[in-house]
Amino acid sequence: MKAGFVSLGCAKNLIDTEVMLGILKESGIELTHEPSDADILIVNTCAFIESAKEESITTVLNMAEYKKPENGKCRSLVITGCLGQRYGQELLDEMPEADAILGTGTFPRIMEAVRESLAGNRVVLVGEDTTIYDAKMPRILTTPSYTAYVKIAEGCNNACAFCAIPLIRGKYRSRKIEDITTEVKRLVKNGAKEIILIAQDTASYGRDVYGKPSLARLLRRLVKIGGLRLIRILYSYPTFFTDELIDTIANEPKIAKYVDLPMQHAHDGVLKKMHRADTRASMEALIKKLRERIPGITIRSTFIVGFPGETDSQYQTLRNFVEEQRFAKVGIFTYSEEEGTAAAKMGDKIPDDIKEERYHDLMSVQAKISEEINKSIEGQELAVLVEGRDEQQENIAYGRSYREAPDVDGQVYIEGDTDSRPGDIVKVRITQGFAYDVVGELIK
């Protein structure tokens, strides 16, 4: 029996996929990259915003084509992940192409779903999500061997008005420090040089288990692991970003001087409607502290435009904030109405054309800032983790420094590099900065 997988959405979802791959392999299922060769096809879906749901449905329908004898030999099409968790039986009823539905809390039962569907039974295995994987669970990395994600917590307690994640993933629950350390040691032993810590809110890590934010304590344990070169932290809400955490990042060479702070807006009225605990003043104070205490820090943030009731003046406040704070990296989203959230019940919806206008305007503001920041590092020397080579020019490689997270940020292109391989760490002098990428020369 062969199984093929499609994983959609965020890196947190990707880890669930990797655990399911491990379970399948342990159960004697062979894994394949070719959907046409698969007896079992599994789509791990995302339901974060409307466009993600649409992509998930389209992908399921595309995979269903391999159930036709002329296209493939698929006998079991399984939908897992956030879409399955959210819609369960309704999804199975509306998609006759699917044979089984699993939720985010039941993905470890993937073999049960496979066996039932192969026996001709259409099943729904969805329940309240109280699970989180641990170091004992099998896992097959889909990232390059030198980079691995580690989920340190699951769920979320923040209940932002626009976000459906707490409805899907449940309450915030942290893994124990010892369990995370065991997993990271194994990943490093198997070749990982960069470990990326993720959760819905990494800054909240440990509050449920240890009674207070404990990310700094976890980091101090992980930096002691021999062979580990870089620890990157993503998705840290400003609210729980402690002075202890700032000092730990500043003082530990193995921790990337890179902070991802989803701020979402900068007008206090909009932030309050979003059910965010931060204010513009508190966020500005945190940014100032980070820059003073961690020289050279790269700060990334995300913002939403077009939230219900957002006025031109409130948008202008956000625009001014982005101009003033000069983030190195920014992700911008147009507001997406998600059923069951507090924002979905709010009136005064912003027309799509205005949302798009604000999105493109803010993107253009940030592109100019990013280019100026990237130009300002010309002449600096950076350690770069090589990820590949230019297919057209043999003497150009590309990779990432501490300033770039995978998938969301740009890359460092390395000229004069004929020998390095993916996973190597090389020294590069930056020669040109652009809006998203930078170019440098190899220092031999």
C-alpha positions as CSV (number, residue, x, y, z in Angstrom):
1,M,0.0,0.0,0.0
2,K,1.2,3.5,-0.9
3,A,0.1,6.8,0.6
4,G,0.5,10.3,-0.9
5,F,0.2,13.5,1.2
6,V,-0.6,17.2,0.5
7,S,0.0,19.5,3.5
8,L,-1.5,23.0,3.4
9,G,-1.3,26.0,5.6
10,C,1.2,26.9,8.3
11,A,4.3,25.2,9.7
12,K,2.2,24.1,12.8
13,N,0.0,22.1,10.4
14,L,3.1,20.7,8.7
15,I,4.3,19.1,11.9
16,D,0.9,17.3,12.2
17,T,1.5,16.1,8.7
18,E,5.0,14.9,9.6
19,V,3.7,12.9,12.6
20,M,1.0,11.3,10.4
21,L,3.7,10.3,7.9
22,G,5.6,8.7,10.7
23,I,2.5,6.8,11.9
24,L,1.8,5.5,8.4
25,K,5.4,4.4,7.8
26,E,5.4,2.6,11.2
27,S,2.2,0.8,10.1
28,G,3.9,-0.5,6.9
29,I,2.5,2.0,4.5
30,E,5.0,3.1,1.8
31,L,5.1,6.9,1.1
32,T,5.0,8.3,-2.4
33,H,5.4,11.7,-4.0
34,E,3.3,10.6,-7.0
35,P,-0.5,10.9,-6.4
36,S,-1.1,8.6,-9.4
37,D,0.8,5.8,-7.5
38,A,-1.1,6.2,-4.2
39,D,-3.7,3.8,-2.9
40,I,-4.4,6.4,-0.1
41,L,-4.4,10.2,-0.5
42,I,-4.4,12.5,2.5
43,V,-5.0,16.2,2.4
44,N,-4.1,18.0,5.6
45,T,-6.2,21.2,5.3
46,C,-6.1,24.8,6.5
47,A,-9.2,26.8,7.5
48,F,-7.5,29.9,8.9
49,I,-9.1,32.4,6.4
50,E,-11.6,32.1,3.5
51,S,-8.9,31.8,0.8
52,A,-7.2,28.9,2.8
53,K,-10.6,27.1,2.9
54,E,-11.0,27.5,-0.8
55,E,-7.5,26.2,-1.5
56,S,-8.2,23.2,0.7
57,I,-11.4,22.3,-1.1
58,T,-9.8,22.8,-4.5
59,T,-6.9,20.5,-3.5
60,V,-9.3,17.8,-2.3
61,L,-11.2,17.9,-5.6
62,N,-7.9,17.7,-7.5
63,M,-6.8,14.7,-5.5
64,A,-10.2,13.1,-6.1
65,E,-9.3,12.9,-9.8
66,Y,-6.9,10.1,-8.9
67,K,-9.8,7.9,-7.8
68,K,-10.6,7.6,-11.5
69,P,-9.0,4.5,-13.0
70,E,-7.6,6.4,-16.0
71,N,-5.7,8.8,-13.6
72,G,-4.7,6.7,-10.6
73,K,-5.5,3.9,-8.2
74,C,-6.6,5.8,-5.1
75,R,-9.1,3.9,-3.0
76,S,-9.1,6.1,0.1
77,L,-9.2,9.9,0.1
78,V,-8.8,11.3,3.7
79,I,-9.3,15.0,4.7
80,T,-7.5,15.9,7.9
81,G,-6.6,19.1,9.7
82,C,-8.4,22.4,10.4
83,L,-11.2,22.0,7.8
84,G,-12.0,18.5,9.0
85,Q,-12.0,19.7,12.7
86,R,-14.3,22.7,11.8
87,Y,-16.9,21.0,9.6
88,G,-16.7,17.2,10.4
89,Q,-19.8,15.4,9.2
90,E,-21.0,18.4,7.2
91,L,-17.8,18.2,5.2
92,L,-18.3,14.5,4.6
93,D,-21.9,15.0,3.5
94,E,-21.1,17.8,1.1
95,M,-18.0,16.1,-0.4
96,P,-18.9,12.6,-1.7
97,E,-15.3,12.4,-3.0
98,A,-14.0,12.1,0.5
99,D,-13.9,8.7,2.4
100,A,-12.8,9.9,5.8
101,I,-12.6,13.1,7.9
102,L,-10.1,13.6,10.7
103,G,-9.8,16.7,13.0
104,T,-6.8,18.4,14.5
105,G,-7.4,16.5,17.7
106,T,-7.7,13.1,16.1
107,F,-4.9,13.0,13.5
108,P,-3.0,10.3,15.5
109,R,-5.9,8.0,14.5
110,I,-4.9,8.3,10.9
111,M,-4.5,4.5,10.4
112,E,-8.0,3.9,11.9
113,A,-9.4,6.2,9.3
114,V,-7.4,4.5,6.5
115,R,-8.5,1.0,7.5
116,E,-12.1,2.0,7.8
117,S,-12.2,3.8,4.5
118,L,-10.5,0.9,2.7
119,A,-13.1,-1.4,4.2
120,G,-15.8,0.7,2.5
121,N,-16.9,2.7,5.5
122,R,-17.1,6.5,5.3
123,V,-16.0,7.8,8.8
124,V,-15.7,11.0,10.7
125,L,-13.2,11.1,13.5
126,V,-13.5,14.5,15.1
127,G,-13.6,15.6,18.7
128,E,-12.5,18.4,21.0
129,D,-8.8,19.2,20.3
130,T,-6.9,18.5,23.5
131,T,-4.0,16.7,21.9
132,I,-0.4,17.7,21.3
133,Y,2.3,15.6,19.9
134,D,5.3,14.6,22.0
135,A,8.9,13.4,21.4
136,K,7.8,9.7,21.5
137,M,5.6,10.1,18.4
138,P,7.0,9.0,15.1
139,R,7.8,11.9,12.7
140,I,9.2,12.1,9.2
141,L,10.6,15.5,8.4
142,T,9.5,17.1,5.1
143,T,11.8,20.1,5.5
144,P,15.5,19.8,4.5
145,S,17.5,17.9,7.1
146,Y,19.3,21.0,8.3
147,T,16.1,22.8,9.3
148,A,13.3,21.6,11.5
149,Y,10.2,23.1,13.1
150,V,9.3,22.2,16.7
151,K,5.9,22.9,18.1
152,I,6.2,23.9,21.7
153,A,2.5,24.4,22.4
154,E,-0.9,23.9,20.8
155,G,-4.1,25.9,20.8
156,C,-4.7,29.5,21.9
157,N,-6.3,31.4,24.8
158,N,-6.1,34.9,23.3
159,A,-9.5,34.9,21.6
160,C,-8.8,37.7,19.1
161,A,-12.1,38.8,17.5
162,F,-11.0,37.9,14.0
163,C,-9.4,34.5,14.6
164,A,-11.0,31.0,14.5
165,I,-7.9,29.2,15.8
166,P,-9.2,28.8,19.4
167,L,-12.5,27.4,18.0
168,I,-10.5,24.8,16.0
169,R,-7.4,24.1,18.0
170,G,-8.7,24.5,21.5
171,K,-7.2,25.9,24.7
172,Y,-3.5,26.7,24.9
173,R,-1.4,23.8,26.1
174,S,2.4,23.6,26.5
175,R,4.7,20.7,26.1
176,K,7.1,20.1,29.0
177,I,10.6,21.4,28.7
178,E,12.1,17.9,29.0
179,D,10.0,16.6,26.2
180,I,10.9,19.4,23.8
181,T,14.6,19.0,24.7
182,T,14.5,15.3,23.9
183,E,13.0,16.0,20.5
184,V,15.4,18.8,19.7
185,K,18.4,16.6,20.7
186,R,17.2,13.9,18.3
187,L,16.6,16.3,15.4
188,V,20.1,17.8,15.9
189,K,21.6,14.3,16.1
190,N,20.0,13.6,12.7
191,G,21.5,16.7,11.1
192,A,19.4,19.7,12.0
193,K,21.4,22.9,12.4
194,E,18.5,25.4,12.7
195,I,15.5,24.7,15.0
196,I,12.5,26.9,14.6
197,L,10.2,27.1,17.6
198,I,6.5,27.6,16.8
199,A,3.1,27.8,18.5
200,Q,0.1,30.0,18.1
201,D,1.8,32.3,20.6
202,T,5.3,31.2,21.6
203,A,5.6,34.1,24.2
204,S,2.8,32.4,26.2
205,Y,4.7,29.2,26.4
206,G,4.6,27.6,29.8
207,R,2.0,29.7,31.5
208,D,-0.3,26.7,31.8
209,V,2.3,24.3,33.0
210,Y,4.8,26.4,35.0
211,G,2.5,29.3,36.1
212,K,4.3,32.0,34.2
213,P,5.8,32.6,30.7
214,S,8.7,30.2,30.4
215,L,10.1,30.5,26.9
216,A,13.3,32.0,28.2
217,R,13.7,29.0,30.5
218,L,13.2,26.6,27.6
219,L,15.7,28.5,25.4
220,R,18.4,28.4,28.1
221,R,18.0,24.6,28.1
222,L,18.1,24.3,24.4
223,V,21.2,26.4,23.7
224,K,23.2,23.8,25.7
225,I,22.6,21.2,23.0
226,G,25.9,20.5,21.2
227,G,25.8,20.7,17.4
228,L,22.8,23.1,17.4
229,R,23.8,26.2,15.5
230,L,20.7,28.4,15.5
231,I,17.3,28.7,17.3
232,R,14.7,30.8,15.7
233,I,11.5,31.9,17.4
234,L,8.3,32.6,15.5
235,Y,4.8,34.0,16.4
236,S,5.4,35.8,19.7
237,Y,2.5,38.0,20.8
238,P,3.8,41.3,22.2
239,T,1.7,40.9,25.4
240,F,3.8,38.3,27.0
241,F,7.2,39.2,25.6
242,T,9.1,39.5,29.0
243,D,12.3,41.3,29.9
244,E,13.7,37.9,30.8
245,L,13.0,36.7,27.2
246,I,14.7,39.8,25.7
247,D,17.8,39.3,27.9
248,T,18.0,35.6,27.0
249,I,17.8,36.4,23.2
250,A,20.4,39.2,23.7
251,N,22.9,37.1,25.6
252,E,22.7,33.7,23.9
253,P,24.7,33.6,20.6
254,K,22.7,30.5,19.3
255,I,19.4,32.4,19.4
256,A,18.6,34.3,16.2
257,K,18.4,38.0,16.7
258,Y,15.0,37.9,14.9
259,V,11.7,38.5,16.5
260,D,8.2,37.9,14.9
261,L,5.6,40.0,16.7
262,P,2.1,39.8,15.2
263,M,0.7,43.2,16.1
264,Q,-2.3,43.3,13.8
265,H,-3.0,47.0,14.1
266,A,-1.8,50.2,15.6
267,H,-5.0,52.2,16.4
268,D,-6.1,51.7,20.0
269,G,-9.8,51.7,19.0
270,V,-9.3,49.0,16.4
271,L,-7.0,46.9,18.7
272,K,-9.7,47.0,21.4
273,K,-12.4,45.8,18.9
274,M,-9.9,43.1,17.9
275,H,-9.8,42.0,21.5
276,R,-6.1,42.6,21.6
277,A,-4.4,43.2,24.9
278,D,-1.8,45.6,23.5
279,T,-2.0,49.3,22.8
280,R,0.1,51.4,20.4
281,A,2.1,52.8,23.3
282,S,2.8,49.3,24.8
283,M,4.0,48.0,21.4
284,E,6.1,51.1,20.7
285,A,7.7,50.6,24.2
286,L,8.5,46.9,23.4
287,I,10.0,47.8,20.0
288,K,12.2,50.5,21.6
289,K,13.4,48.0,24.3
290,L,14.2,45.3,21.8
291,R,16.2,47.6,19.6
292,E,18.1,49.1,22.6
293,R,18.9,45.7,24.2
294,I,19.5,43.5,21.1
295,P,21.7,45.5,18.6
296,G,21.0,44.5,15.0
297,I,17.7,42.8,15.7
298,T,15.4,42.0,12.8
299,I,11.7,42.7,13.7
300,R,8.9,41.2,11.7
301,S,5.2,41.9,12.2
302,T,1.8,41.2,10.6
303,F,-1.1,43.6,10.2
304,I,-4.7,43.4,9.1
305,V,-6.4,46.0,7.0
306,G,-10.1,46.4,6.5
307,F,-11.2,45.2,9.9
308,P,-14.9,46.0,10.5
309,G,-15.4,49.7,11.1
310,E,-11.8,50.6,10.3
311,T,-12.0,54.3,9.2
312,D,-9.7,56.1,6.8
313,S,-8.3,57.9,9.8
314,Q,-7.7,54.6,11.7
315,Y,-6.0,53.1,8.7
316,Q,-3.8,56.2,8.4
317,T,-2.7,55.6,12.0
318,L,-1.6,52.1,11.0
319,R,0.1,53.4,8.0
320,N,2.0,56.1,10.0
321,F,3.0,53.4,12.6
322,V,4.5,51.2,9.9
323,E,6.4,54.2,8.4
324,E,7.7,55.3,11.8
325,Q,8.7,51.9,13.2
326,R,10.5,50.7,10.1
327,F,10.1,47.0,10.5
328,A,12.5,44.9,8.5
329,K,9.8,42.5,7.4
330,V,6.0,42.8,7.4
331,G,3.1,40.5,6.4
332,I,-0.2,42.2,5.5
333,F,-3.6,40.5,5.3
334,T,-7.0,41.9,4.3
335,Y,-9.6,41.1,6.9
336,S,-11.4,37.8,6.3
337,E,-14.7,37.1,8.0
338,E,-14.7,33.8,9.9
339,E,-17.9,32.2,11.1
340,G,-18.2,31.9,14.9
341,T,-15.8,34.7,15.7
342,A,-16.7,37.9,17.5
343,A,-15.8,40.0,14.4
344,A,-18.2,38.1,12.2
345,K,-21.1,39.6,14.2
346,M,-19.8,43.2,13.9
347,G,-21.5,45.6,11.5
348,D,-19.9,48.2,9.3
349,K,-18.0,45.8,7.0
350,I,-15.4,47.4,4.8
351,P,-16.0,46.9,1.0
352,D,-13.5,44.6,-0.7
353,D,-12.2,47.3,-3.0
354,I,-11.3,49.5,0.0
355,K,-9.6,46.6,1.7
356,E,-7.6,45.9,-1.4
357,E,-6.6,49.5,-1.8
358,R,-5.3,49.7,1.7
359,Y,-3.5,46.4,1.3
360,H,-1.6,47.5,-1.8
361,D,-0.9,50.9,-0.3
362,L,0.6,49.5,2.9
363,M,2.6,46.9,0.9
364,S,4.1,49.7,-1.1
365,V,5.0,51.6,2.0
366,Q,6.7,48.5,3.5
367,A,8.5,47.6,0.3
368,K,10.3,50.9,0.3
369,I,11.2,50.5,4.0
370,S,12.5,47.0,3.4
371,E,14.6,48.0,0.5
372,E,16.2,50.9,2.5
373,I,16.9,48.6,5.4
374,N,18.4,45.9,3.1
375,K,20.6,48.6,1.5
376,S,21.7,49.8,4.9
377,I,23.4,46.4,5.6
378,E,25.6,46.6,2.5
379,G,29.1,45.9,3.6
380,Q,28.1,43.8,6.6
381,E,29.3,40.2,6.9
382,L,26.7,37.5,7.7
383,A,26.7,33.8,8.4
384,V,24.4,32.2,5.7
385,L,22.8,28.8,5.8
386,V,23.0,27.6,2.2
387,E,19.7,26.1,0.8
388,G,20.4,25.7,-2.9
389,R,22.1,26.7,-6.1
390,D,21.0,28.9,-8.9
391,E,20.1,26.6,-11.8
392,Q,21.3,29.0,-14.4
393,Q,24.5,30.2,-12.9
394,E,26.9,27.7,-11.3
395,N,28.7,30.2,-9.2
396,I,25.6,31.5,-7.3
397,A,24.1,29.8,-4.3
398,Y,21.3,31.1,-2.1
399,G,20.2,30.7,1.5
400,R,19.2,32.6,4.7
401,S,21.0,34.5,7.4
402,Y,19.5,35.1,10.9
403,R,17.5,37.9,9.3
404,E,15.3,35.6,7.1
405,A,12.8,32.9,8.2
406,P,11.9,30.2,5.7
407,D,8.9,30.7,3.4
408,V,7.9,34.2,4.6
409,D,11.1,36.2,4.1
410,G,13.5,36.8,1.2
411,Q,16.8,35.2,0.5
412,V,20.5,35.9,0.4
413,Y,22.1,35.2,-3.0
414,I,25.8,34.4,-2.8
415,E,28.0,35.2,-5.7
416,G,31.3,33.5,-6.2
417,D,30.2,30.3,-4.5
418,T,31.0,27.2,-6.6
419,D,31.4,24.6,-3.8
420,S,28.9,25.0,-1.0
421,R,26.1,22.5,-0.6
422,P,22.7,22.8,1.1
423,G,23.1,22.8,4.8
424,D,26.6,24.4,4.8
425,I,27.0,27.7,6.7
426,V,29.2,30.2,4.9
427,K,30.4,33.8,5.5
428,V,29.0,36.4,3.1
429,R,29.6,40.1,2.6
430,I,26.4,41.9,1.5
431,T,26.9,43.9,-1.6
432,Q,23.4,44.8,-2.7
433,G,20.1,45.2,-0.9
434,F,16.7,45.0,-2.6
435,A,13.1,45.1,-1.3
436,Y,12.9,41.4,-0.4
437,D,16.3,39.8,-1.2
438,V,19.9,40.7,-0.7
439,V,23.0,39.8,-2.7
440,G,26.4,39.1,-1.3
441,E,29.8,37.7,-2.1
442,L,31.4,34.6,-0.5
443,I,34.2,35.3,1.9
444,K,36.7,32.5,1.5
